[in-house]
Amino acid sequence: MTYCVGLCLKDGLVFLSDTRTNAGVDQIGTFRKMSLFQKDKDRFFTLMSAGNLAITQAVKEILLQGQLLNGKNLWNVESTHDAAVVIGDAIKQVYDRDHKALEKAGIDFNCNLIFGGQIKGERPRLFNIYSAGNFIEATPETCYFQIGESKYGKPILDRVISFDTPLNLATKCALISMDSTLNSNISVGLPLDLMVYEKNSLQASKLVTMDESNPYFQMIHQLWGEKLRAAFNSIAEPSWSGATPSRSIASPAKKMGAVSIHRNSKVAKEVLAPVKATVKASPKKKVAAKTKR
């Protein structure tokens, strides 16, 4: 599995991916999931992948070779949107070639990509591209995408990230999101690839691969756990007696009553009693009694 997160912000883009792949607990590998495409002073793109490794590698190879898809490739398109269309067409080409063999082997065509960057003269843009080759674009209201094991790292992103978040703060948030995922899921693992793209730079000015020896990530891992425990311990425990109103947990809900508790009742016992009496006075027992006499 994998975890990748991409953020599209006012000042630029942030991309973060792990490098673990697995096909079961005893088949673990390390493969880079981030690819960069740069044409000097004209365009800069970042692609991150999740899903079947053979499929995503095939898609990336088509893009790296510059194969023309409907007359276009990543080097000649006029907008980042058109670049996303090219990637979608590459996925469709791989699907047309491989899907019958995959279906015969009982394997799903699984491919999910985060793609973003900038072409000179337009703003930075970010896309989530699906297995069918279609895609959606990030907006100021929904300014990040996740692929792979997304659930563990989502809460911190939802609470912190907005379109106006500065790049450095967003970088810290993405790394905390990744650390939370690493801590909860063994299918995601180090090293990490981090790319922070500054608006209009058209180059990879802040690119790093991080492992367990990286001092900043070590600090994130240690402090985030400590701060979470401290925050947890600082929250008061619930009061069932209602003595402290601000901590009262037994206050009734406004829209629903309490959950009903069903107990054995006298009525139920009375209903069962005649049944037992009938069993005792069954015809077979009376016949048996006469025979003994």
C-alpha positions as CSV (number, residue, x, y, z in Angstrom):
1,M,0.0,0.0,0.0
2,T,1.1,3.6,0.2
3,Y,0.3,7.1,1.4
4,C,0.7,10.2,-0.7
5,V,-0.7,13.7,0.0
6,G,-0.6,16.8,-2.2
7,L,-1.6,20.3,-1.2
8,C,-2.4,23.3,-3.5
9,L,-2.0,26.6,-1.6
10,K,-1.9,30.3,-2.3
11,D,2.0,30.3,-2.3
12,G,2.6,27.0,-4.1
13,L,2.3,23.2,-3.8
14,V,3.4,20.5,-1.3
15,F,3.9,16.9,-2.2
16,L,4.8,14.1,0.2
17,S,4.9,10.3,-0.5
18,D,6.2,7.2,1.3
19,T,8.2,4.5,-0.6
20,R,6.8,1.2,0.7
21,T,5.0,-1.4,-1.4
22,N,3.6,-4.7,-0.3
23,A,1.9,-7.8,-1.7
24,G,1.2,-9.4,1.6
25,V,3.1,-9.2,4.9
26,D,6.1,-11.1,3.6
27,Q,6.5,-9.3,0.3
28,I,7.7,-5.8,1.2
29,G,9.6,-3.5,-1.2
30,T,10.8,0.0,-1.5
31,F,9.9,1.9,-4.7
32,R,9.8,5.6,-5.3
33,K,6.3,6.9,-5.9
34,M,7.2,10.5,-6.8
35,S,8.3,11.5,-10.3
36,L,9.3,15.0,-11.4
37,F,9.0,16.6,-14.9
38,Q,10.8,19.8,-15.7
39,K,11.3,21.9,-18.8
40,D,13.6,24.8,-17.9
41,K,11.8,28.2,-17.4
42,D,8.6,26.8,-18.9
43,R,7.0,24.1,-16.8
44,F,7.4,21.9,-13.7
45,F,5.2,18.9,-12.8
46,T,5.1,16.4,-9.9
47,L,3.4,13.0,-10.1
48,M,2.7,10.7,-7.2
49,S,1.2,7.2,-7.6
50,A,-0.7,4.6,-5.6
51,G,-2.2,1.2,-6.6
52,N,-0.8,-1.7,-8.7
53,L,2.9,-1.0,-9.1
54,A,3.1,-2.6,-12.6
55,I,0.3,-0.4,-13.8
56,T,1.6,2.9,-12.4
57,Q,5.1,2.2,-13.6
58,A,3.7,1.5,-17.1
59,V,1.9,4.8,-17.1
60,K,5.0,6.7,-15.9
61,E,7.1,5.1,-18.6
62,I,4.7,6.4,-21.3
63,L,5.0,9.9,-19.9
64,L,8.8,9.8,-19.5
65,Q,9.2,8.6,-23.1
66,G,7.2,11.6,-24.2
67,Q,4.9,9.4,-26.3
68,L,2.3,11.5,-28.1
69,L,-1.3,10.9,-27.0
70,N,-3.7,12.5,-29.4
71,G,-0.8,14.7,-30.5
72,K,0.2,15.8,-27.0
73,N,2.6,15.0,-24.2
74,L,3.7,16.7,-21.0
75,W,6.3,18.7,-22.9
76,N,4.1,20.4,-25.4
77,V,0.7,20.9,-23.7
78,E,-0.4,24.5,-23.1
79,S,-1.9,24.1,-19.7
80,T,-1.6,21.9,-16.6
81,H,-5.2,20.8,-17.2
82,D,-4.2,19.5,-20.6
83,A,-1.2,17.7,-18.9
84,A,-3.7,15.9,-16.7
85,V,-5.7,14.9,-19.8
86,V,-2.4,13.4,-21.2
87,I,-1.9,11.4,-18.0
88,G,-5.5,10.1,-18.2
89,D,-4.9,9.1,-21.8
90,A,-1.8,7.2,-20.7
91,I,-3.8,5.3,-18.1
92,K,-6.4,4.4,-20.8
93,Q,-3.7,3.1,-23.1
94,V,-2.3,0.8,-20.4
95,Y,-5.9,-0.3,-19.6
96,D,-6.6,-1.2,-23.2
97,R,-3.4,-3.2,-23.3
98,D,-3.5,-5.1,-20.0
99,H,-7.0,-5.2,-18.6
100,K,-8.0,-8.5,-20.2
101,A,-5.0,-10.3,-18.8
102,L,-5.5,-8.7,-15.4
103,E,-9.2,-9.8,-15.4
104,K,-8.1,-13.3,-16.3
105,A,-5.7,-13.4,-13.4
106,G,-8.3,-12.0,-11.0
107,I,-6.5,-8.7,-10.5
108,D,-8.3,-5.3,-10.5
109,F,-7.0,-2.4,-12.6
110,N,-6.0,-0.2,-9.7
111,C,-4.3,3.1,-10.4
112,N,-4.6,6.4,-8.6
113,L,-2.5,9.5,-9.1
114,I,-1.9,12.9,-7.7
115,F,-0.5,15.3,-10.3
116,G,0.3,19.0,-10.0
117,G,2.6,21.7,-11.1
118,Q,2.7,24.9,-13.1
119,I,3.2,26.1,-16.7
120,K,4.6,29.5,-17.1
121,G,1.8,32.1,-17.3
122,E,-0.8,30.2,-15.3
123,R,-1.3,29.4,-11.6
124,P,-0.1,26.2,-9.8
125,R,-2.8,23.5,-10.1
126,L,-3.4,20.1,-8.5
127,F,-5.4,17.1,-9.8
128,N,-6.5,13.7,-8.5
129,I,-6.5,11.2,-11.4
130,Y,-8.5,8.0,-11.2
131,S,-8.2,4.5,-12.7
132,A,-10.6,5.4,-15.5
133,G,-8.4,8.3,-16.6
134,N,-10.8,11.0,-15.4
135,F,-9.9,13.5,-12.7
136,I,-10.9,16.3,-10.4
137,E,-9.0,19.5,-9.6
138,A,-8.3,21.0,-6.2
139,T,-10.0,24.3,-5.3
140,P,-9.5,26.9,-2.6
141,E,-12.3,25.2,-0.7
142,T,-10.9,21.7,-1.1
143,C,-7.2,22.3,-1.4
144,Y,-5.6,18.9,-0.8
145,F,-5.8,15.3,-2.1
146,Q,-4.7,12.0,-0.5
147,I,-4.3,8.6,-2.1
148,G,-3.6,5.2,-0.5
149,E,-4.0,4.9,3.3
150,S,-5.6,8.3,3.8
151,K,-7.7,7.9,6.9
152,Y,-5.0,8.1,9.5
153,G,-3.5,11.3,8.3
154,K,-6.8,13.1,7.4
155,P,-7.8,14.6,10.8
156,I,-4.8,16.9,11.1
157,L,-5.2,18.1,7.5
158,D,-8.9,18.9,8.1
159,R,-8.1,20.9,11.3
160,V,-5.1,22.9,10.0
161,I,-5.0,23.3,6.3
162,S,-6.6,26.0,4.3
163,F,-5.8,27.7,1.0
164,D,-4.0,30.5,2.8
165,T,-1.8,28.2,4.9
166,P,1.9,29.2,4.5
167,L,4.1,26.6,2.8
168,N,6.3,26.0,5.8
169,L,3.3,25.4,8.1
170,A,1.7,23.1,5.4
171,T,4.9,21.2,5.2
172,K,4.9,20.5,8.9
173,C,1.2,19.5,8.8
174,A,1.9,17.1,5.9
175,L,4.7,15.4,7.8
176,I,2.6,15.1,10.9
177,S,-0.1,13.5,8.7
178,M,2.5,11.1,7.4
179,D,3.8,10.3,10.9
180,S,0.3,9.5,12.1
181,T,-0.1,7.1,9.2
182,L,3.3,5.4,9.7
183,N,2.4,4.9,13.4
184,S,-1.0,3.2,12.6
185,N,-0.4,1.2,9.4
186,I,2.5,-1.1,8.6
187,S,1.8,-0.9,4.9
188,V,3.3,2.6,4.8
189,G,7.0,3.1,5.4
190,L,10.1,5.2,5.2
191,P,12.0,6.7,3.3
192,L,9.7,9.7,2.4
193,D,10.0,12.0,-0.6
194,L,9.1,15.6,0.1
195,M,8.7,18.3,-2.6
196,V,7.8,21.9,-1.8
197,Y,7.1,23.9,-4.9
198,E,7.2,27.7,-4.6
199,K,4.8,29.6,-6.9
200,N,6.3,30.7,-10.2
201,S,9.7,29.2,-9.4
202,L,9.3,26.5,-12.1
203,Q,12.0,24.4,-10.4
204,A,12.5,21.9,-7.6
205,S,14.1,24.2,-5.1
206,K,13.0,22.3,-2.0
207,L,13.3,18.6,-2.5
208,V,14.4,16.0,0.1
209,T,14.3,12.3,0.8
210,M,13.8,11.7,4.5
211,D,14.5,8.5,6.5
212,E,14.6,7.7,10.3
213,S,17.9,9.7,10.7
214,N,16.4,13.0,9.4
215,P,16.6,15.3,12.5
216,Y,13.4,17.3,11.7
217,F,11.3,14.1,11.1
218,Q,12.7,12.6,14.3
219,M,11.6,15.7,16.2
220,I,8.1,15.6,14.6
221,H,7.8,11.9,15.5
222,Q,8.8,12.4,19.1
223,L,7.0,15.7,19.8
224,W,3.8,14.9,18.1
225,G,3.3,11.8,20.3
226,E,4.2,13.8,23.4
227,K,2.0,16.7,22.6
228,L,-1.0,14.4,21.8
229,R,-0.6,12.7,25.2
230,A,-0.2,16.0,27.0
231,A,-3.3,17.4,25.3
232,F,-5.2,14.2,26.1
233,N,-4.2,14.4,29.8
234,S,-5.1,18.1,30.0
235,I,-8.8,17.4,29.1
236,A,-10.9,16.8,32.2
237,E,-12.5,13.4,32.7
238,P,-16.3,13.2,32.5
239,S,-18.5,13.8,35.5
240,W,-21.4,11.3,35.9
241,S,-22.8,13.0,39.1
242,G,-23.3,16.4,37.4
243,A,-21.5,18.1,40.3
244,T,-19.4,20.0,37.7
245,P,-21.7,21.3,35.0
246,S,-18.9,21.9,32.5
247,R,-17.9,18.3,32.7
248,S,-21.3,16.7,33.0
249,I,-21.7,13.8,30.7
250,A,-25.1,12.7,31.9
251,S,-27.0,15.7,30.5
252,P,-29.9,14.5,28.4
253,A,-29.8,15.0,24.6
254,K,-32.2,17.6,23.2
255,K,-33.6,15.6,20.3
256,M,-33.7,12.1,21.6
257,G,-34.6,10.4,24.9
258,A,-32.5,7.8,26.8
259,V,-31.9,4.3,25.4
260,S,-34.6,2.0,26.6
261,I,-33.5,-0.9,28.9
262,H,-35.6,-4.1,28.5
263,R,-35.9,-6.3,31.6
264,N,-37.7,-9.5,32.4
265,S,-41.2,-8.6,33.8
266,K,-43.9,-10.3,35.8
267,V,-46.1,-10.4,32.7
268,A,-43.5,-12.5,30.9
269,K,-43.4,-15.0,33.8
270,E,-47.2,-15.3,33.9
271,V,-47.3,-16.0,30.1
272,L,-44.7,-18.8,30.6
273,A,-46.4,-20.4,33.6
274,P,-49.4,-22.0,31.8
275,V,-47.1,-23.5,29.2
276,K,-45.2,-25.3,31.9
277,A,-48.5,-26.6,33.5
278,T,-49.7,-27.9,30.1
279,V,-46.5,-29.8,29.7
280,K,-46.8,-31.4,33.1
281,A,-50.4,-32.5,32.3
282,S,-49.7,-34.0,28.9
283,P,-51.8,-37.0,27.8
284,K,-48.7,-39.3,27.6
285,K,-47.9,-38.8,31.3
286,K,-51.5,-39.7,32.3
287,V,-51.5,-42.9,30.2
288,A,-48.2,-43.9,31.7
289,A,-49.6,-43.4,35.2
290,K,-52.6,-45.7,34.5
291,T,-50.4,-48.4,33.2
292,K,-48.3,-48.5,36.3
293,R,-51.4,-49.1,38.4
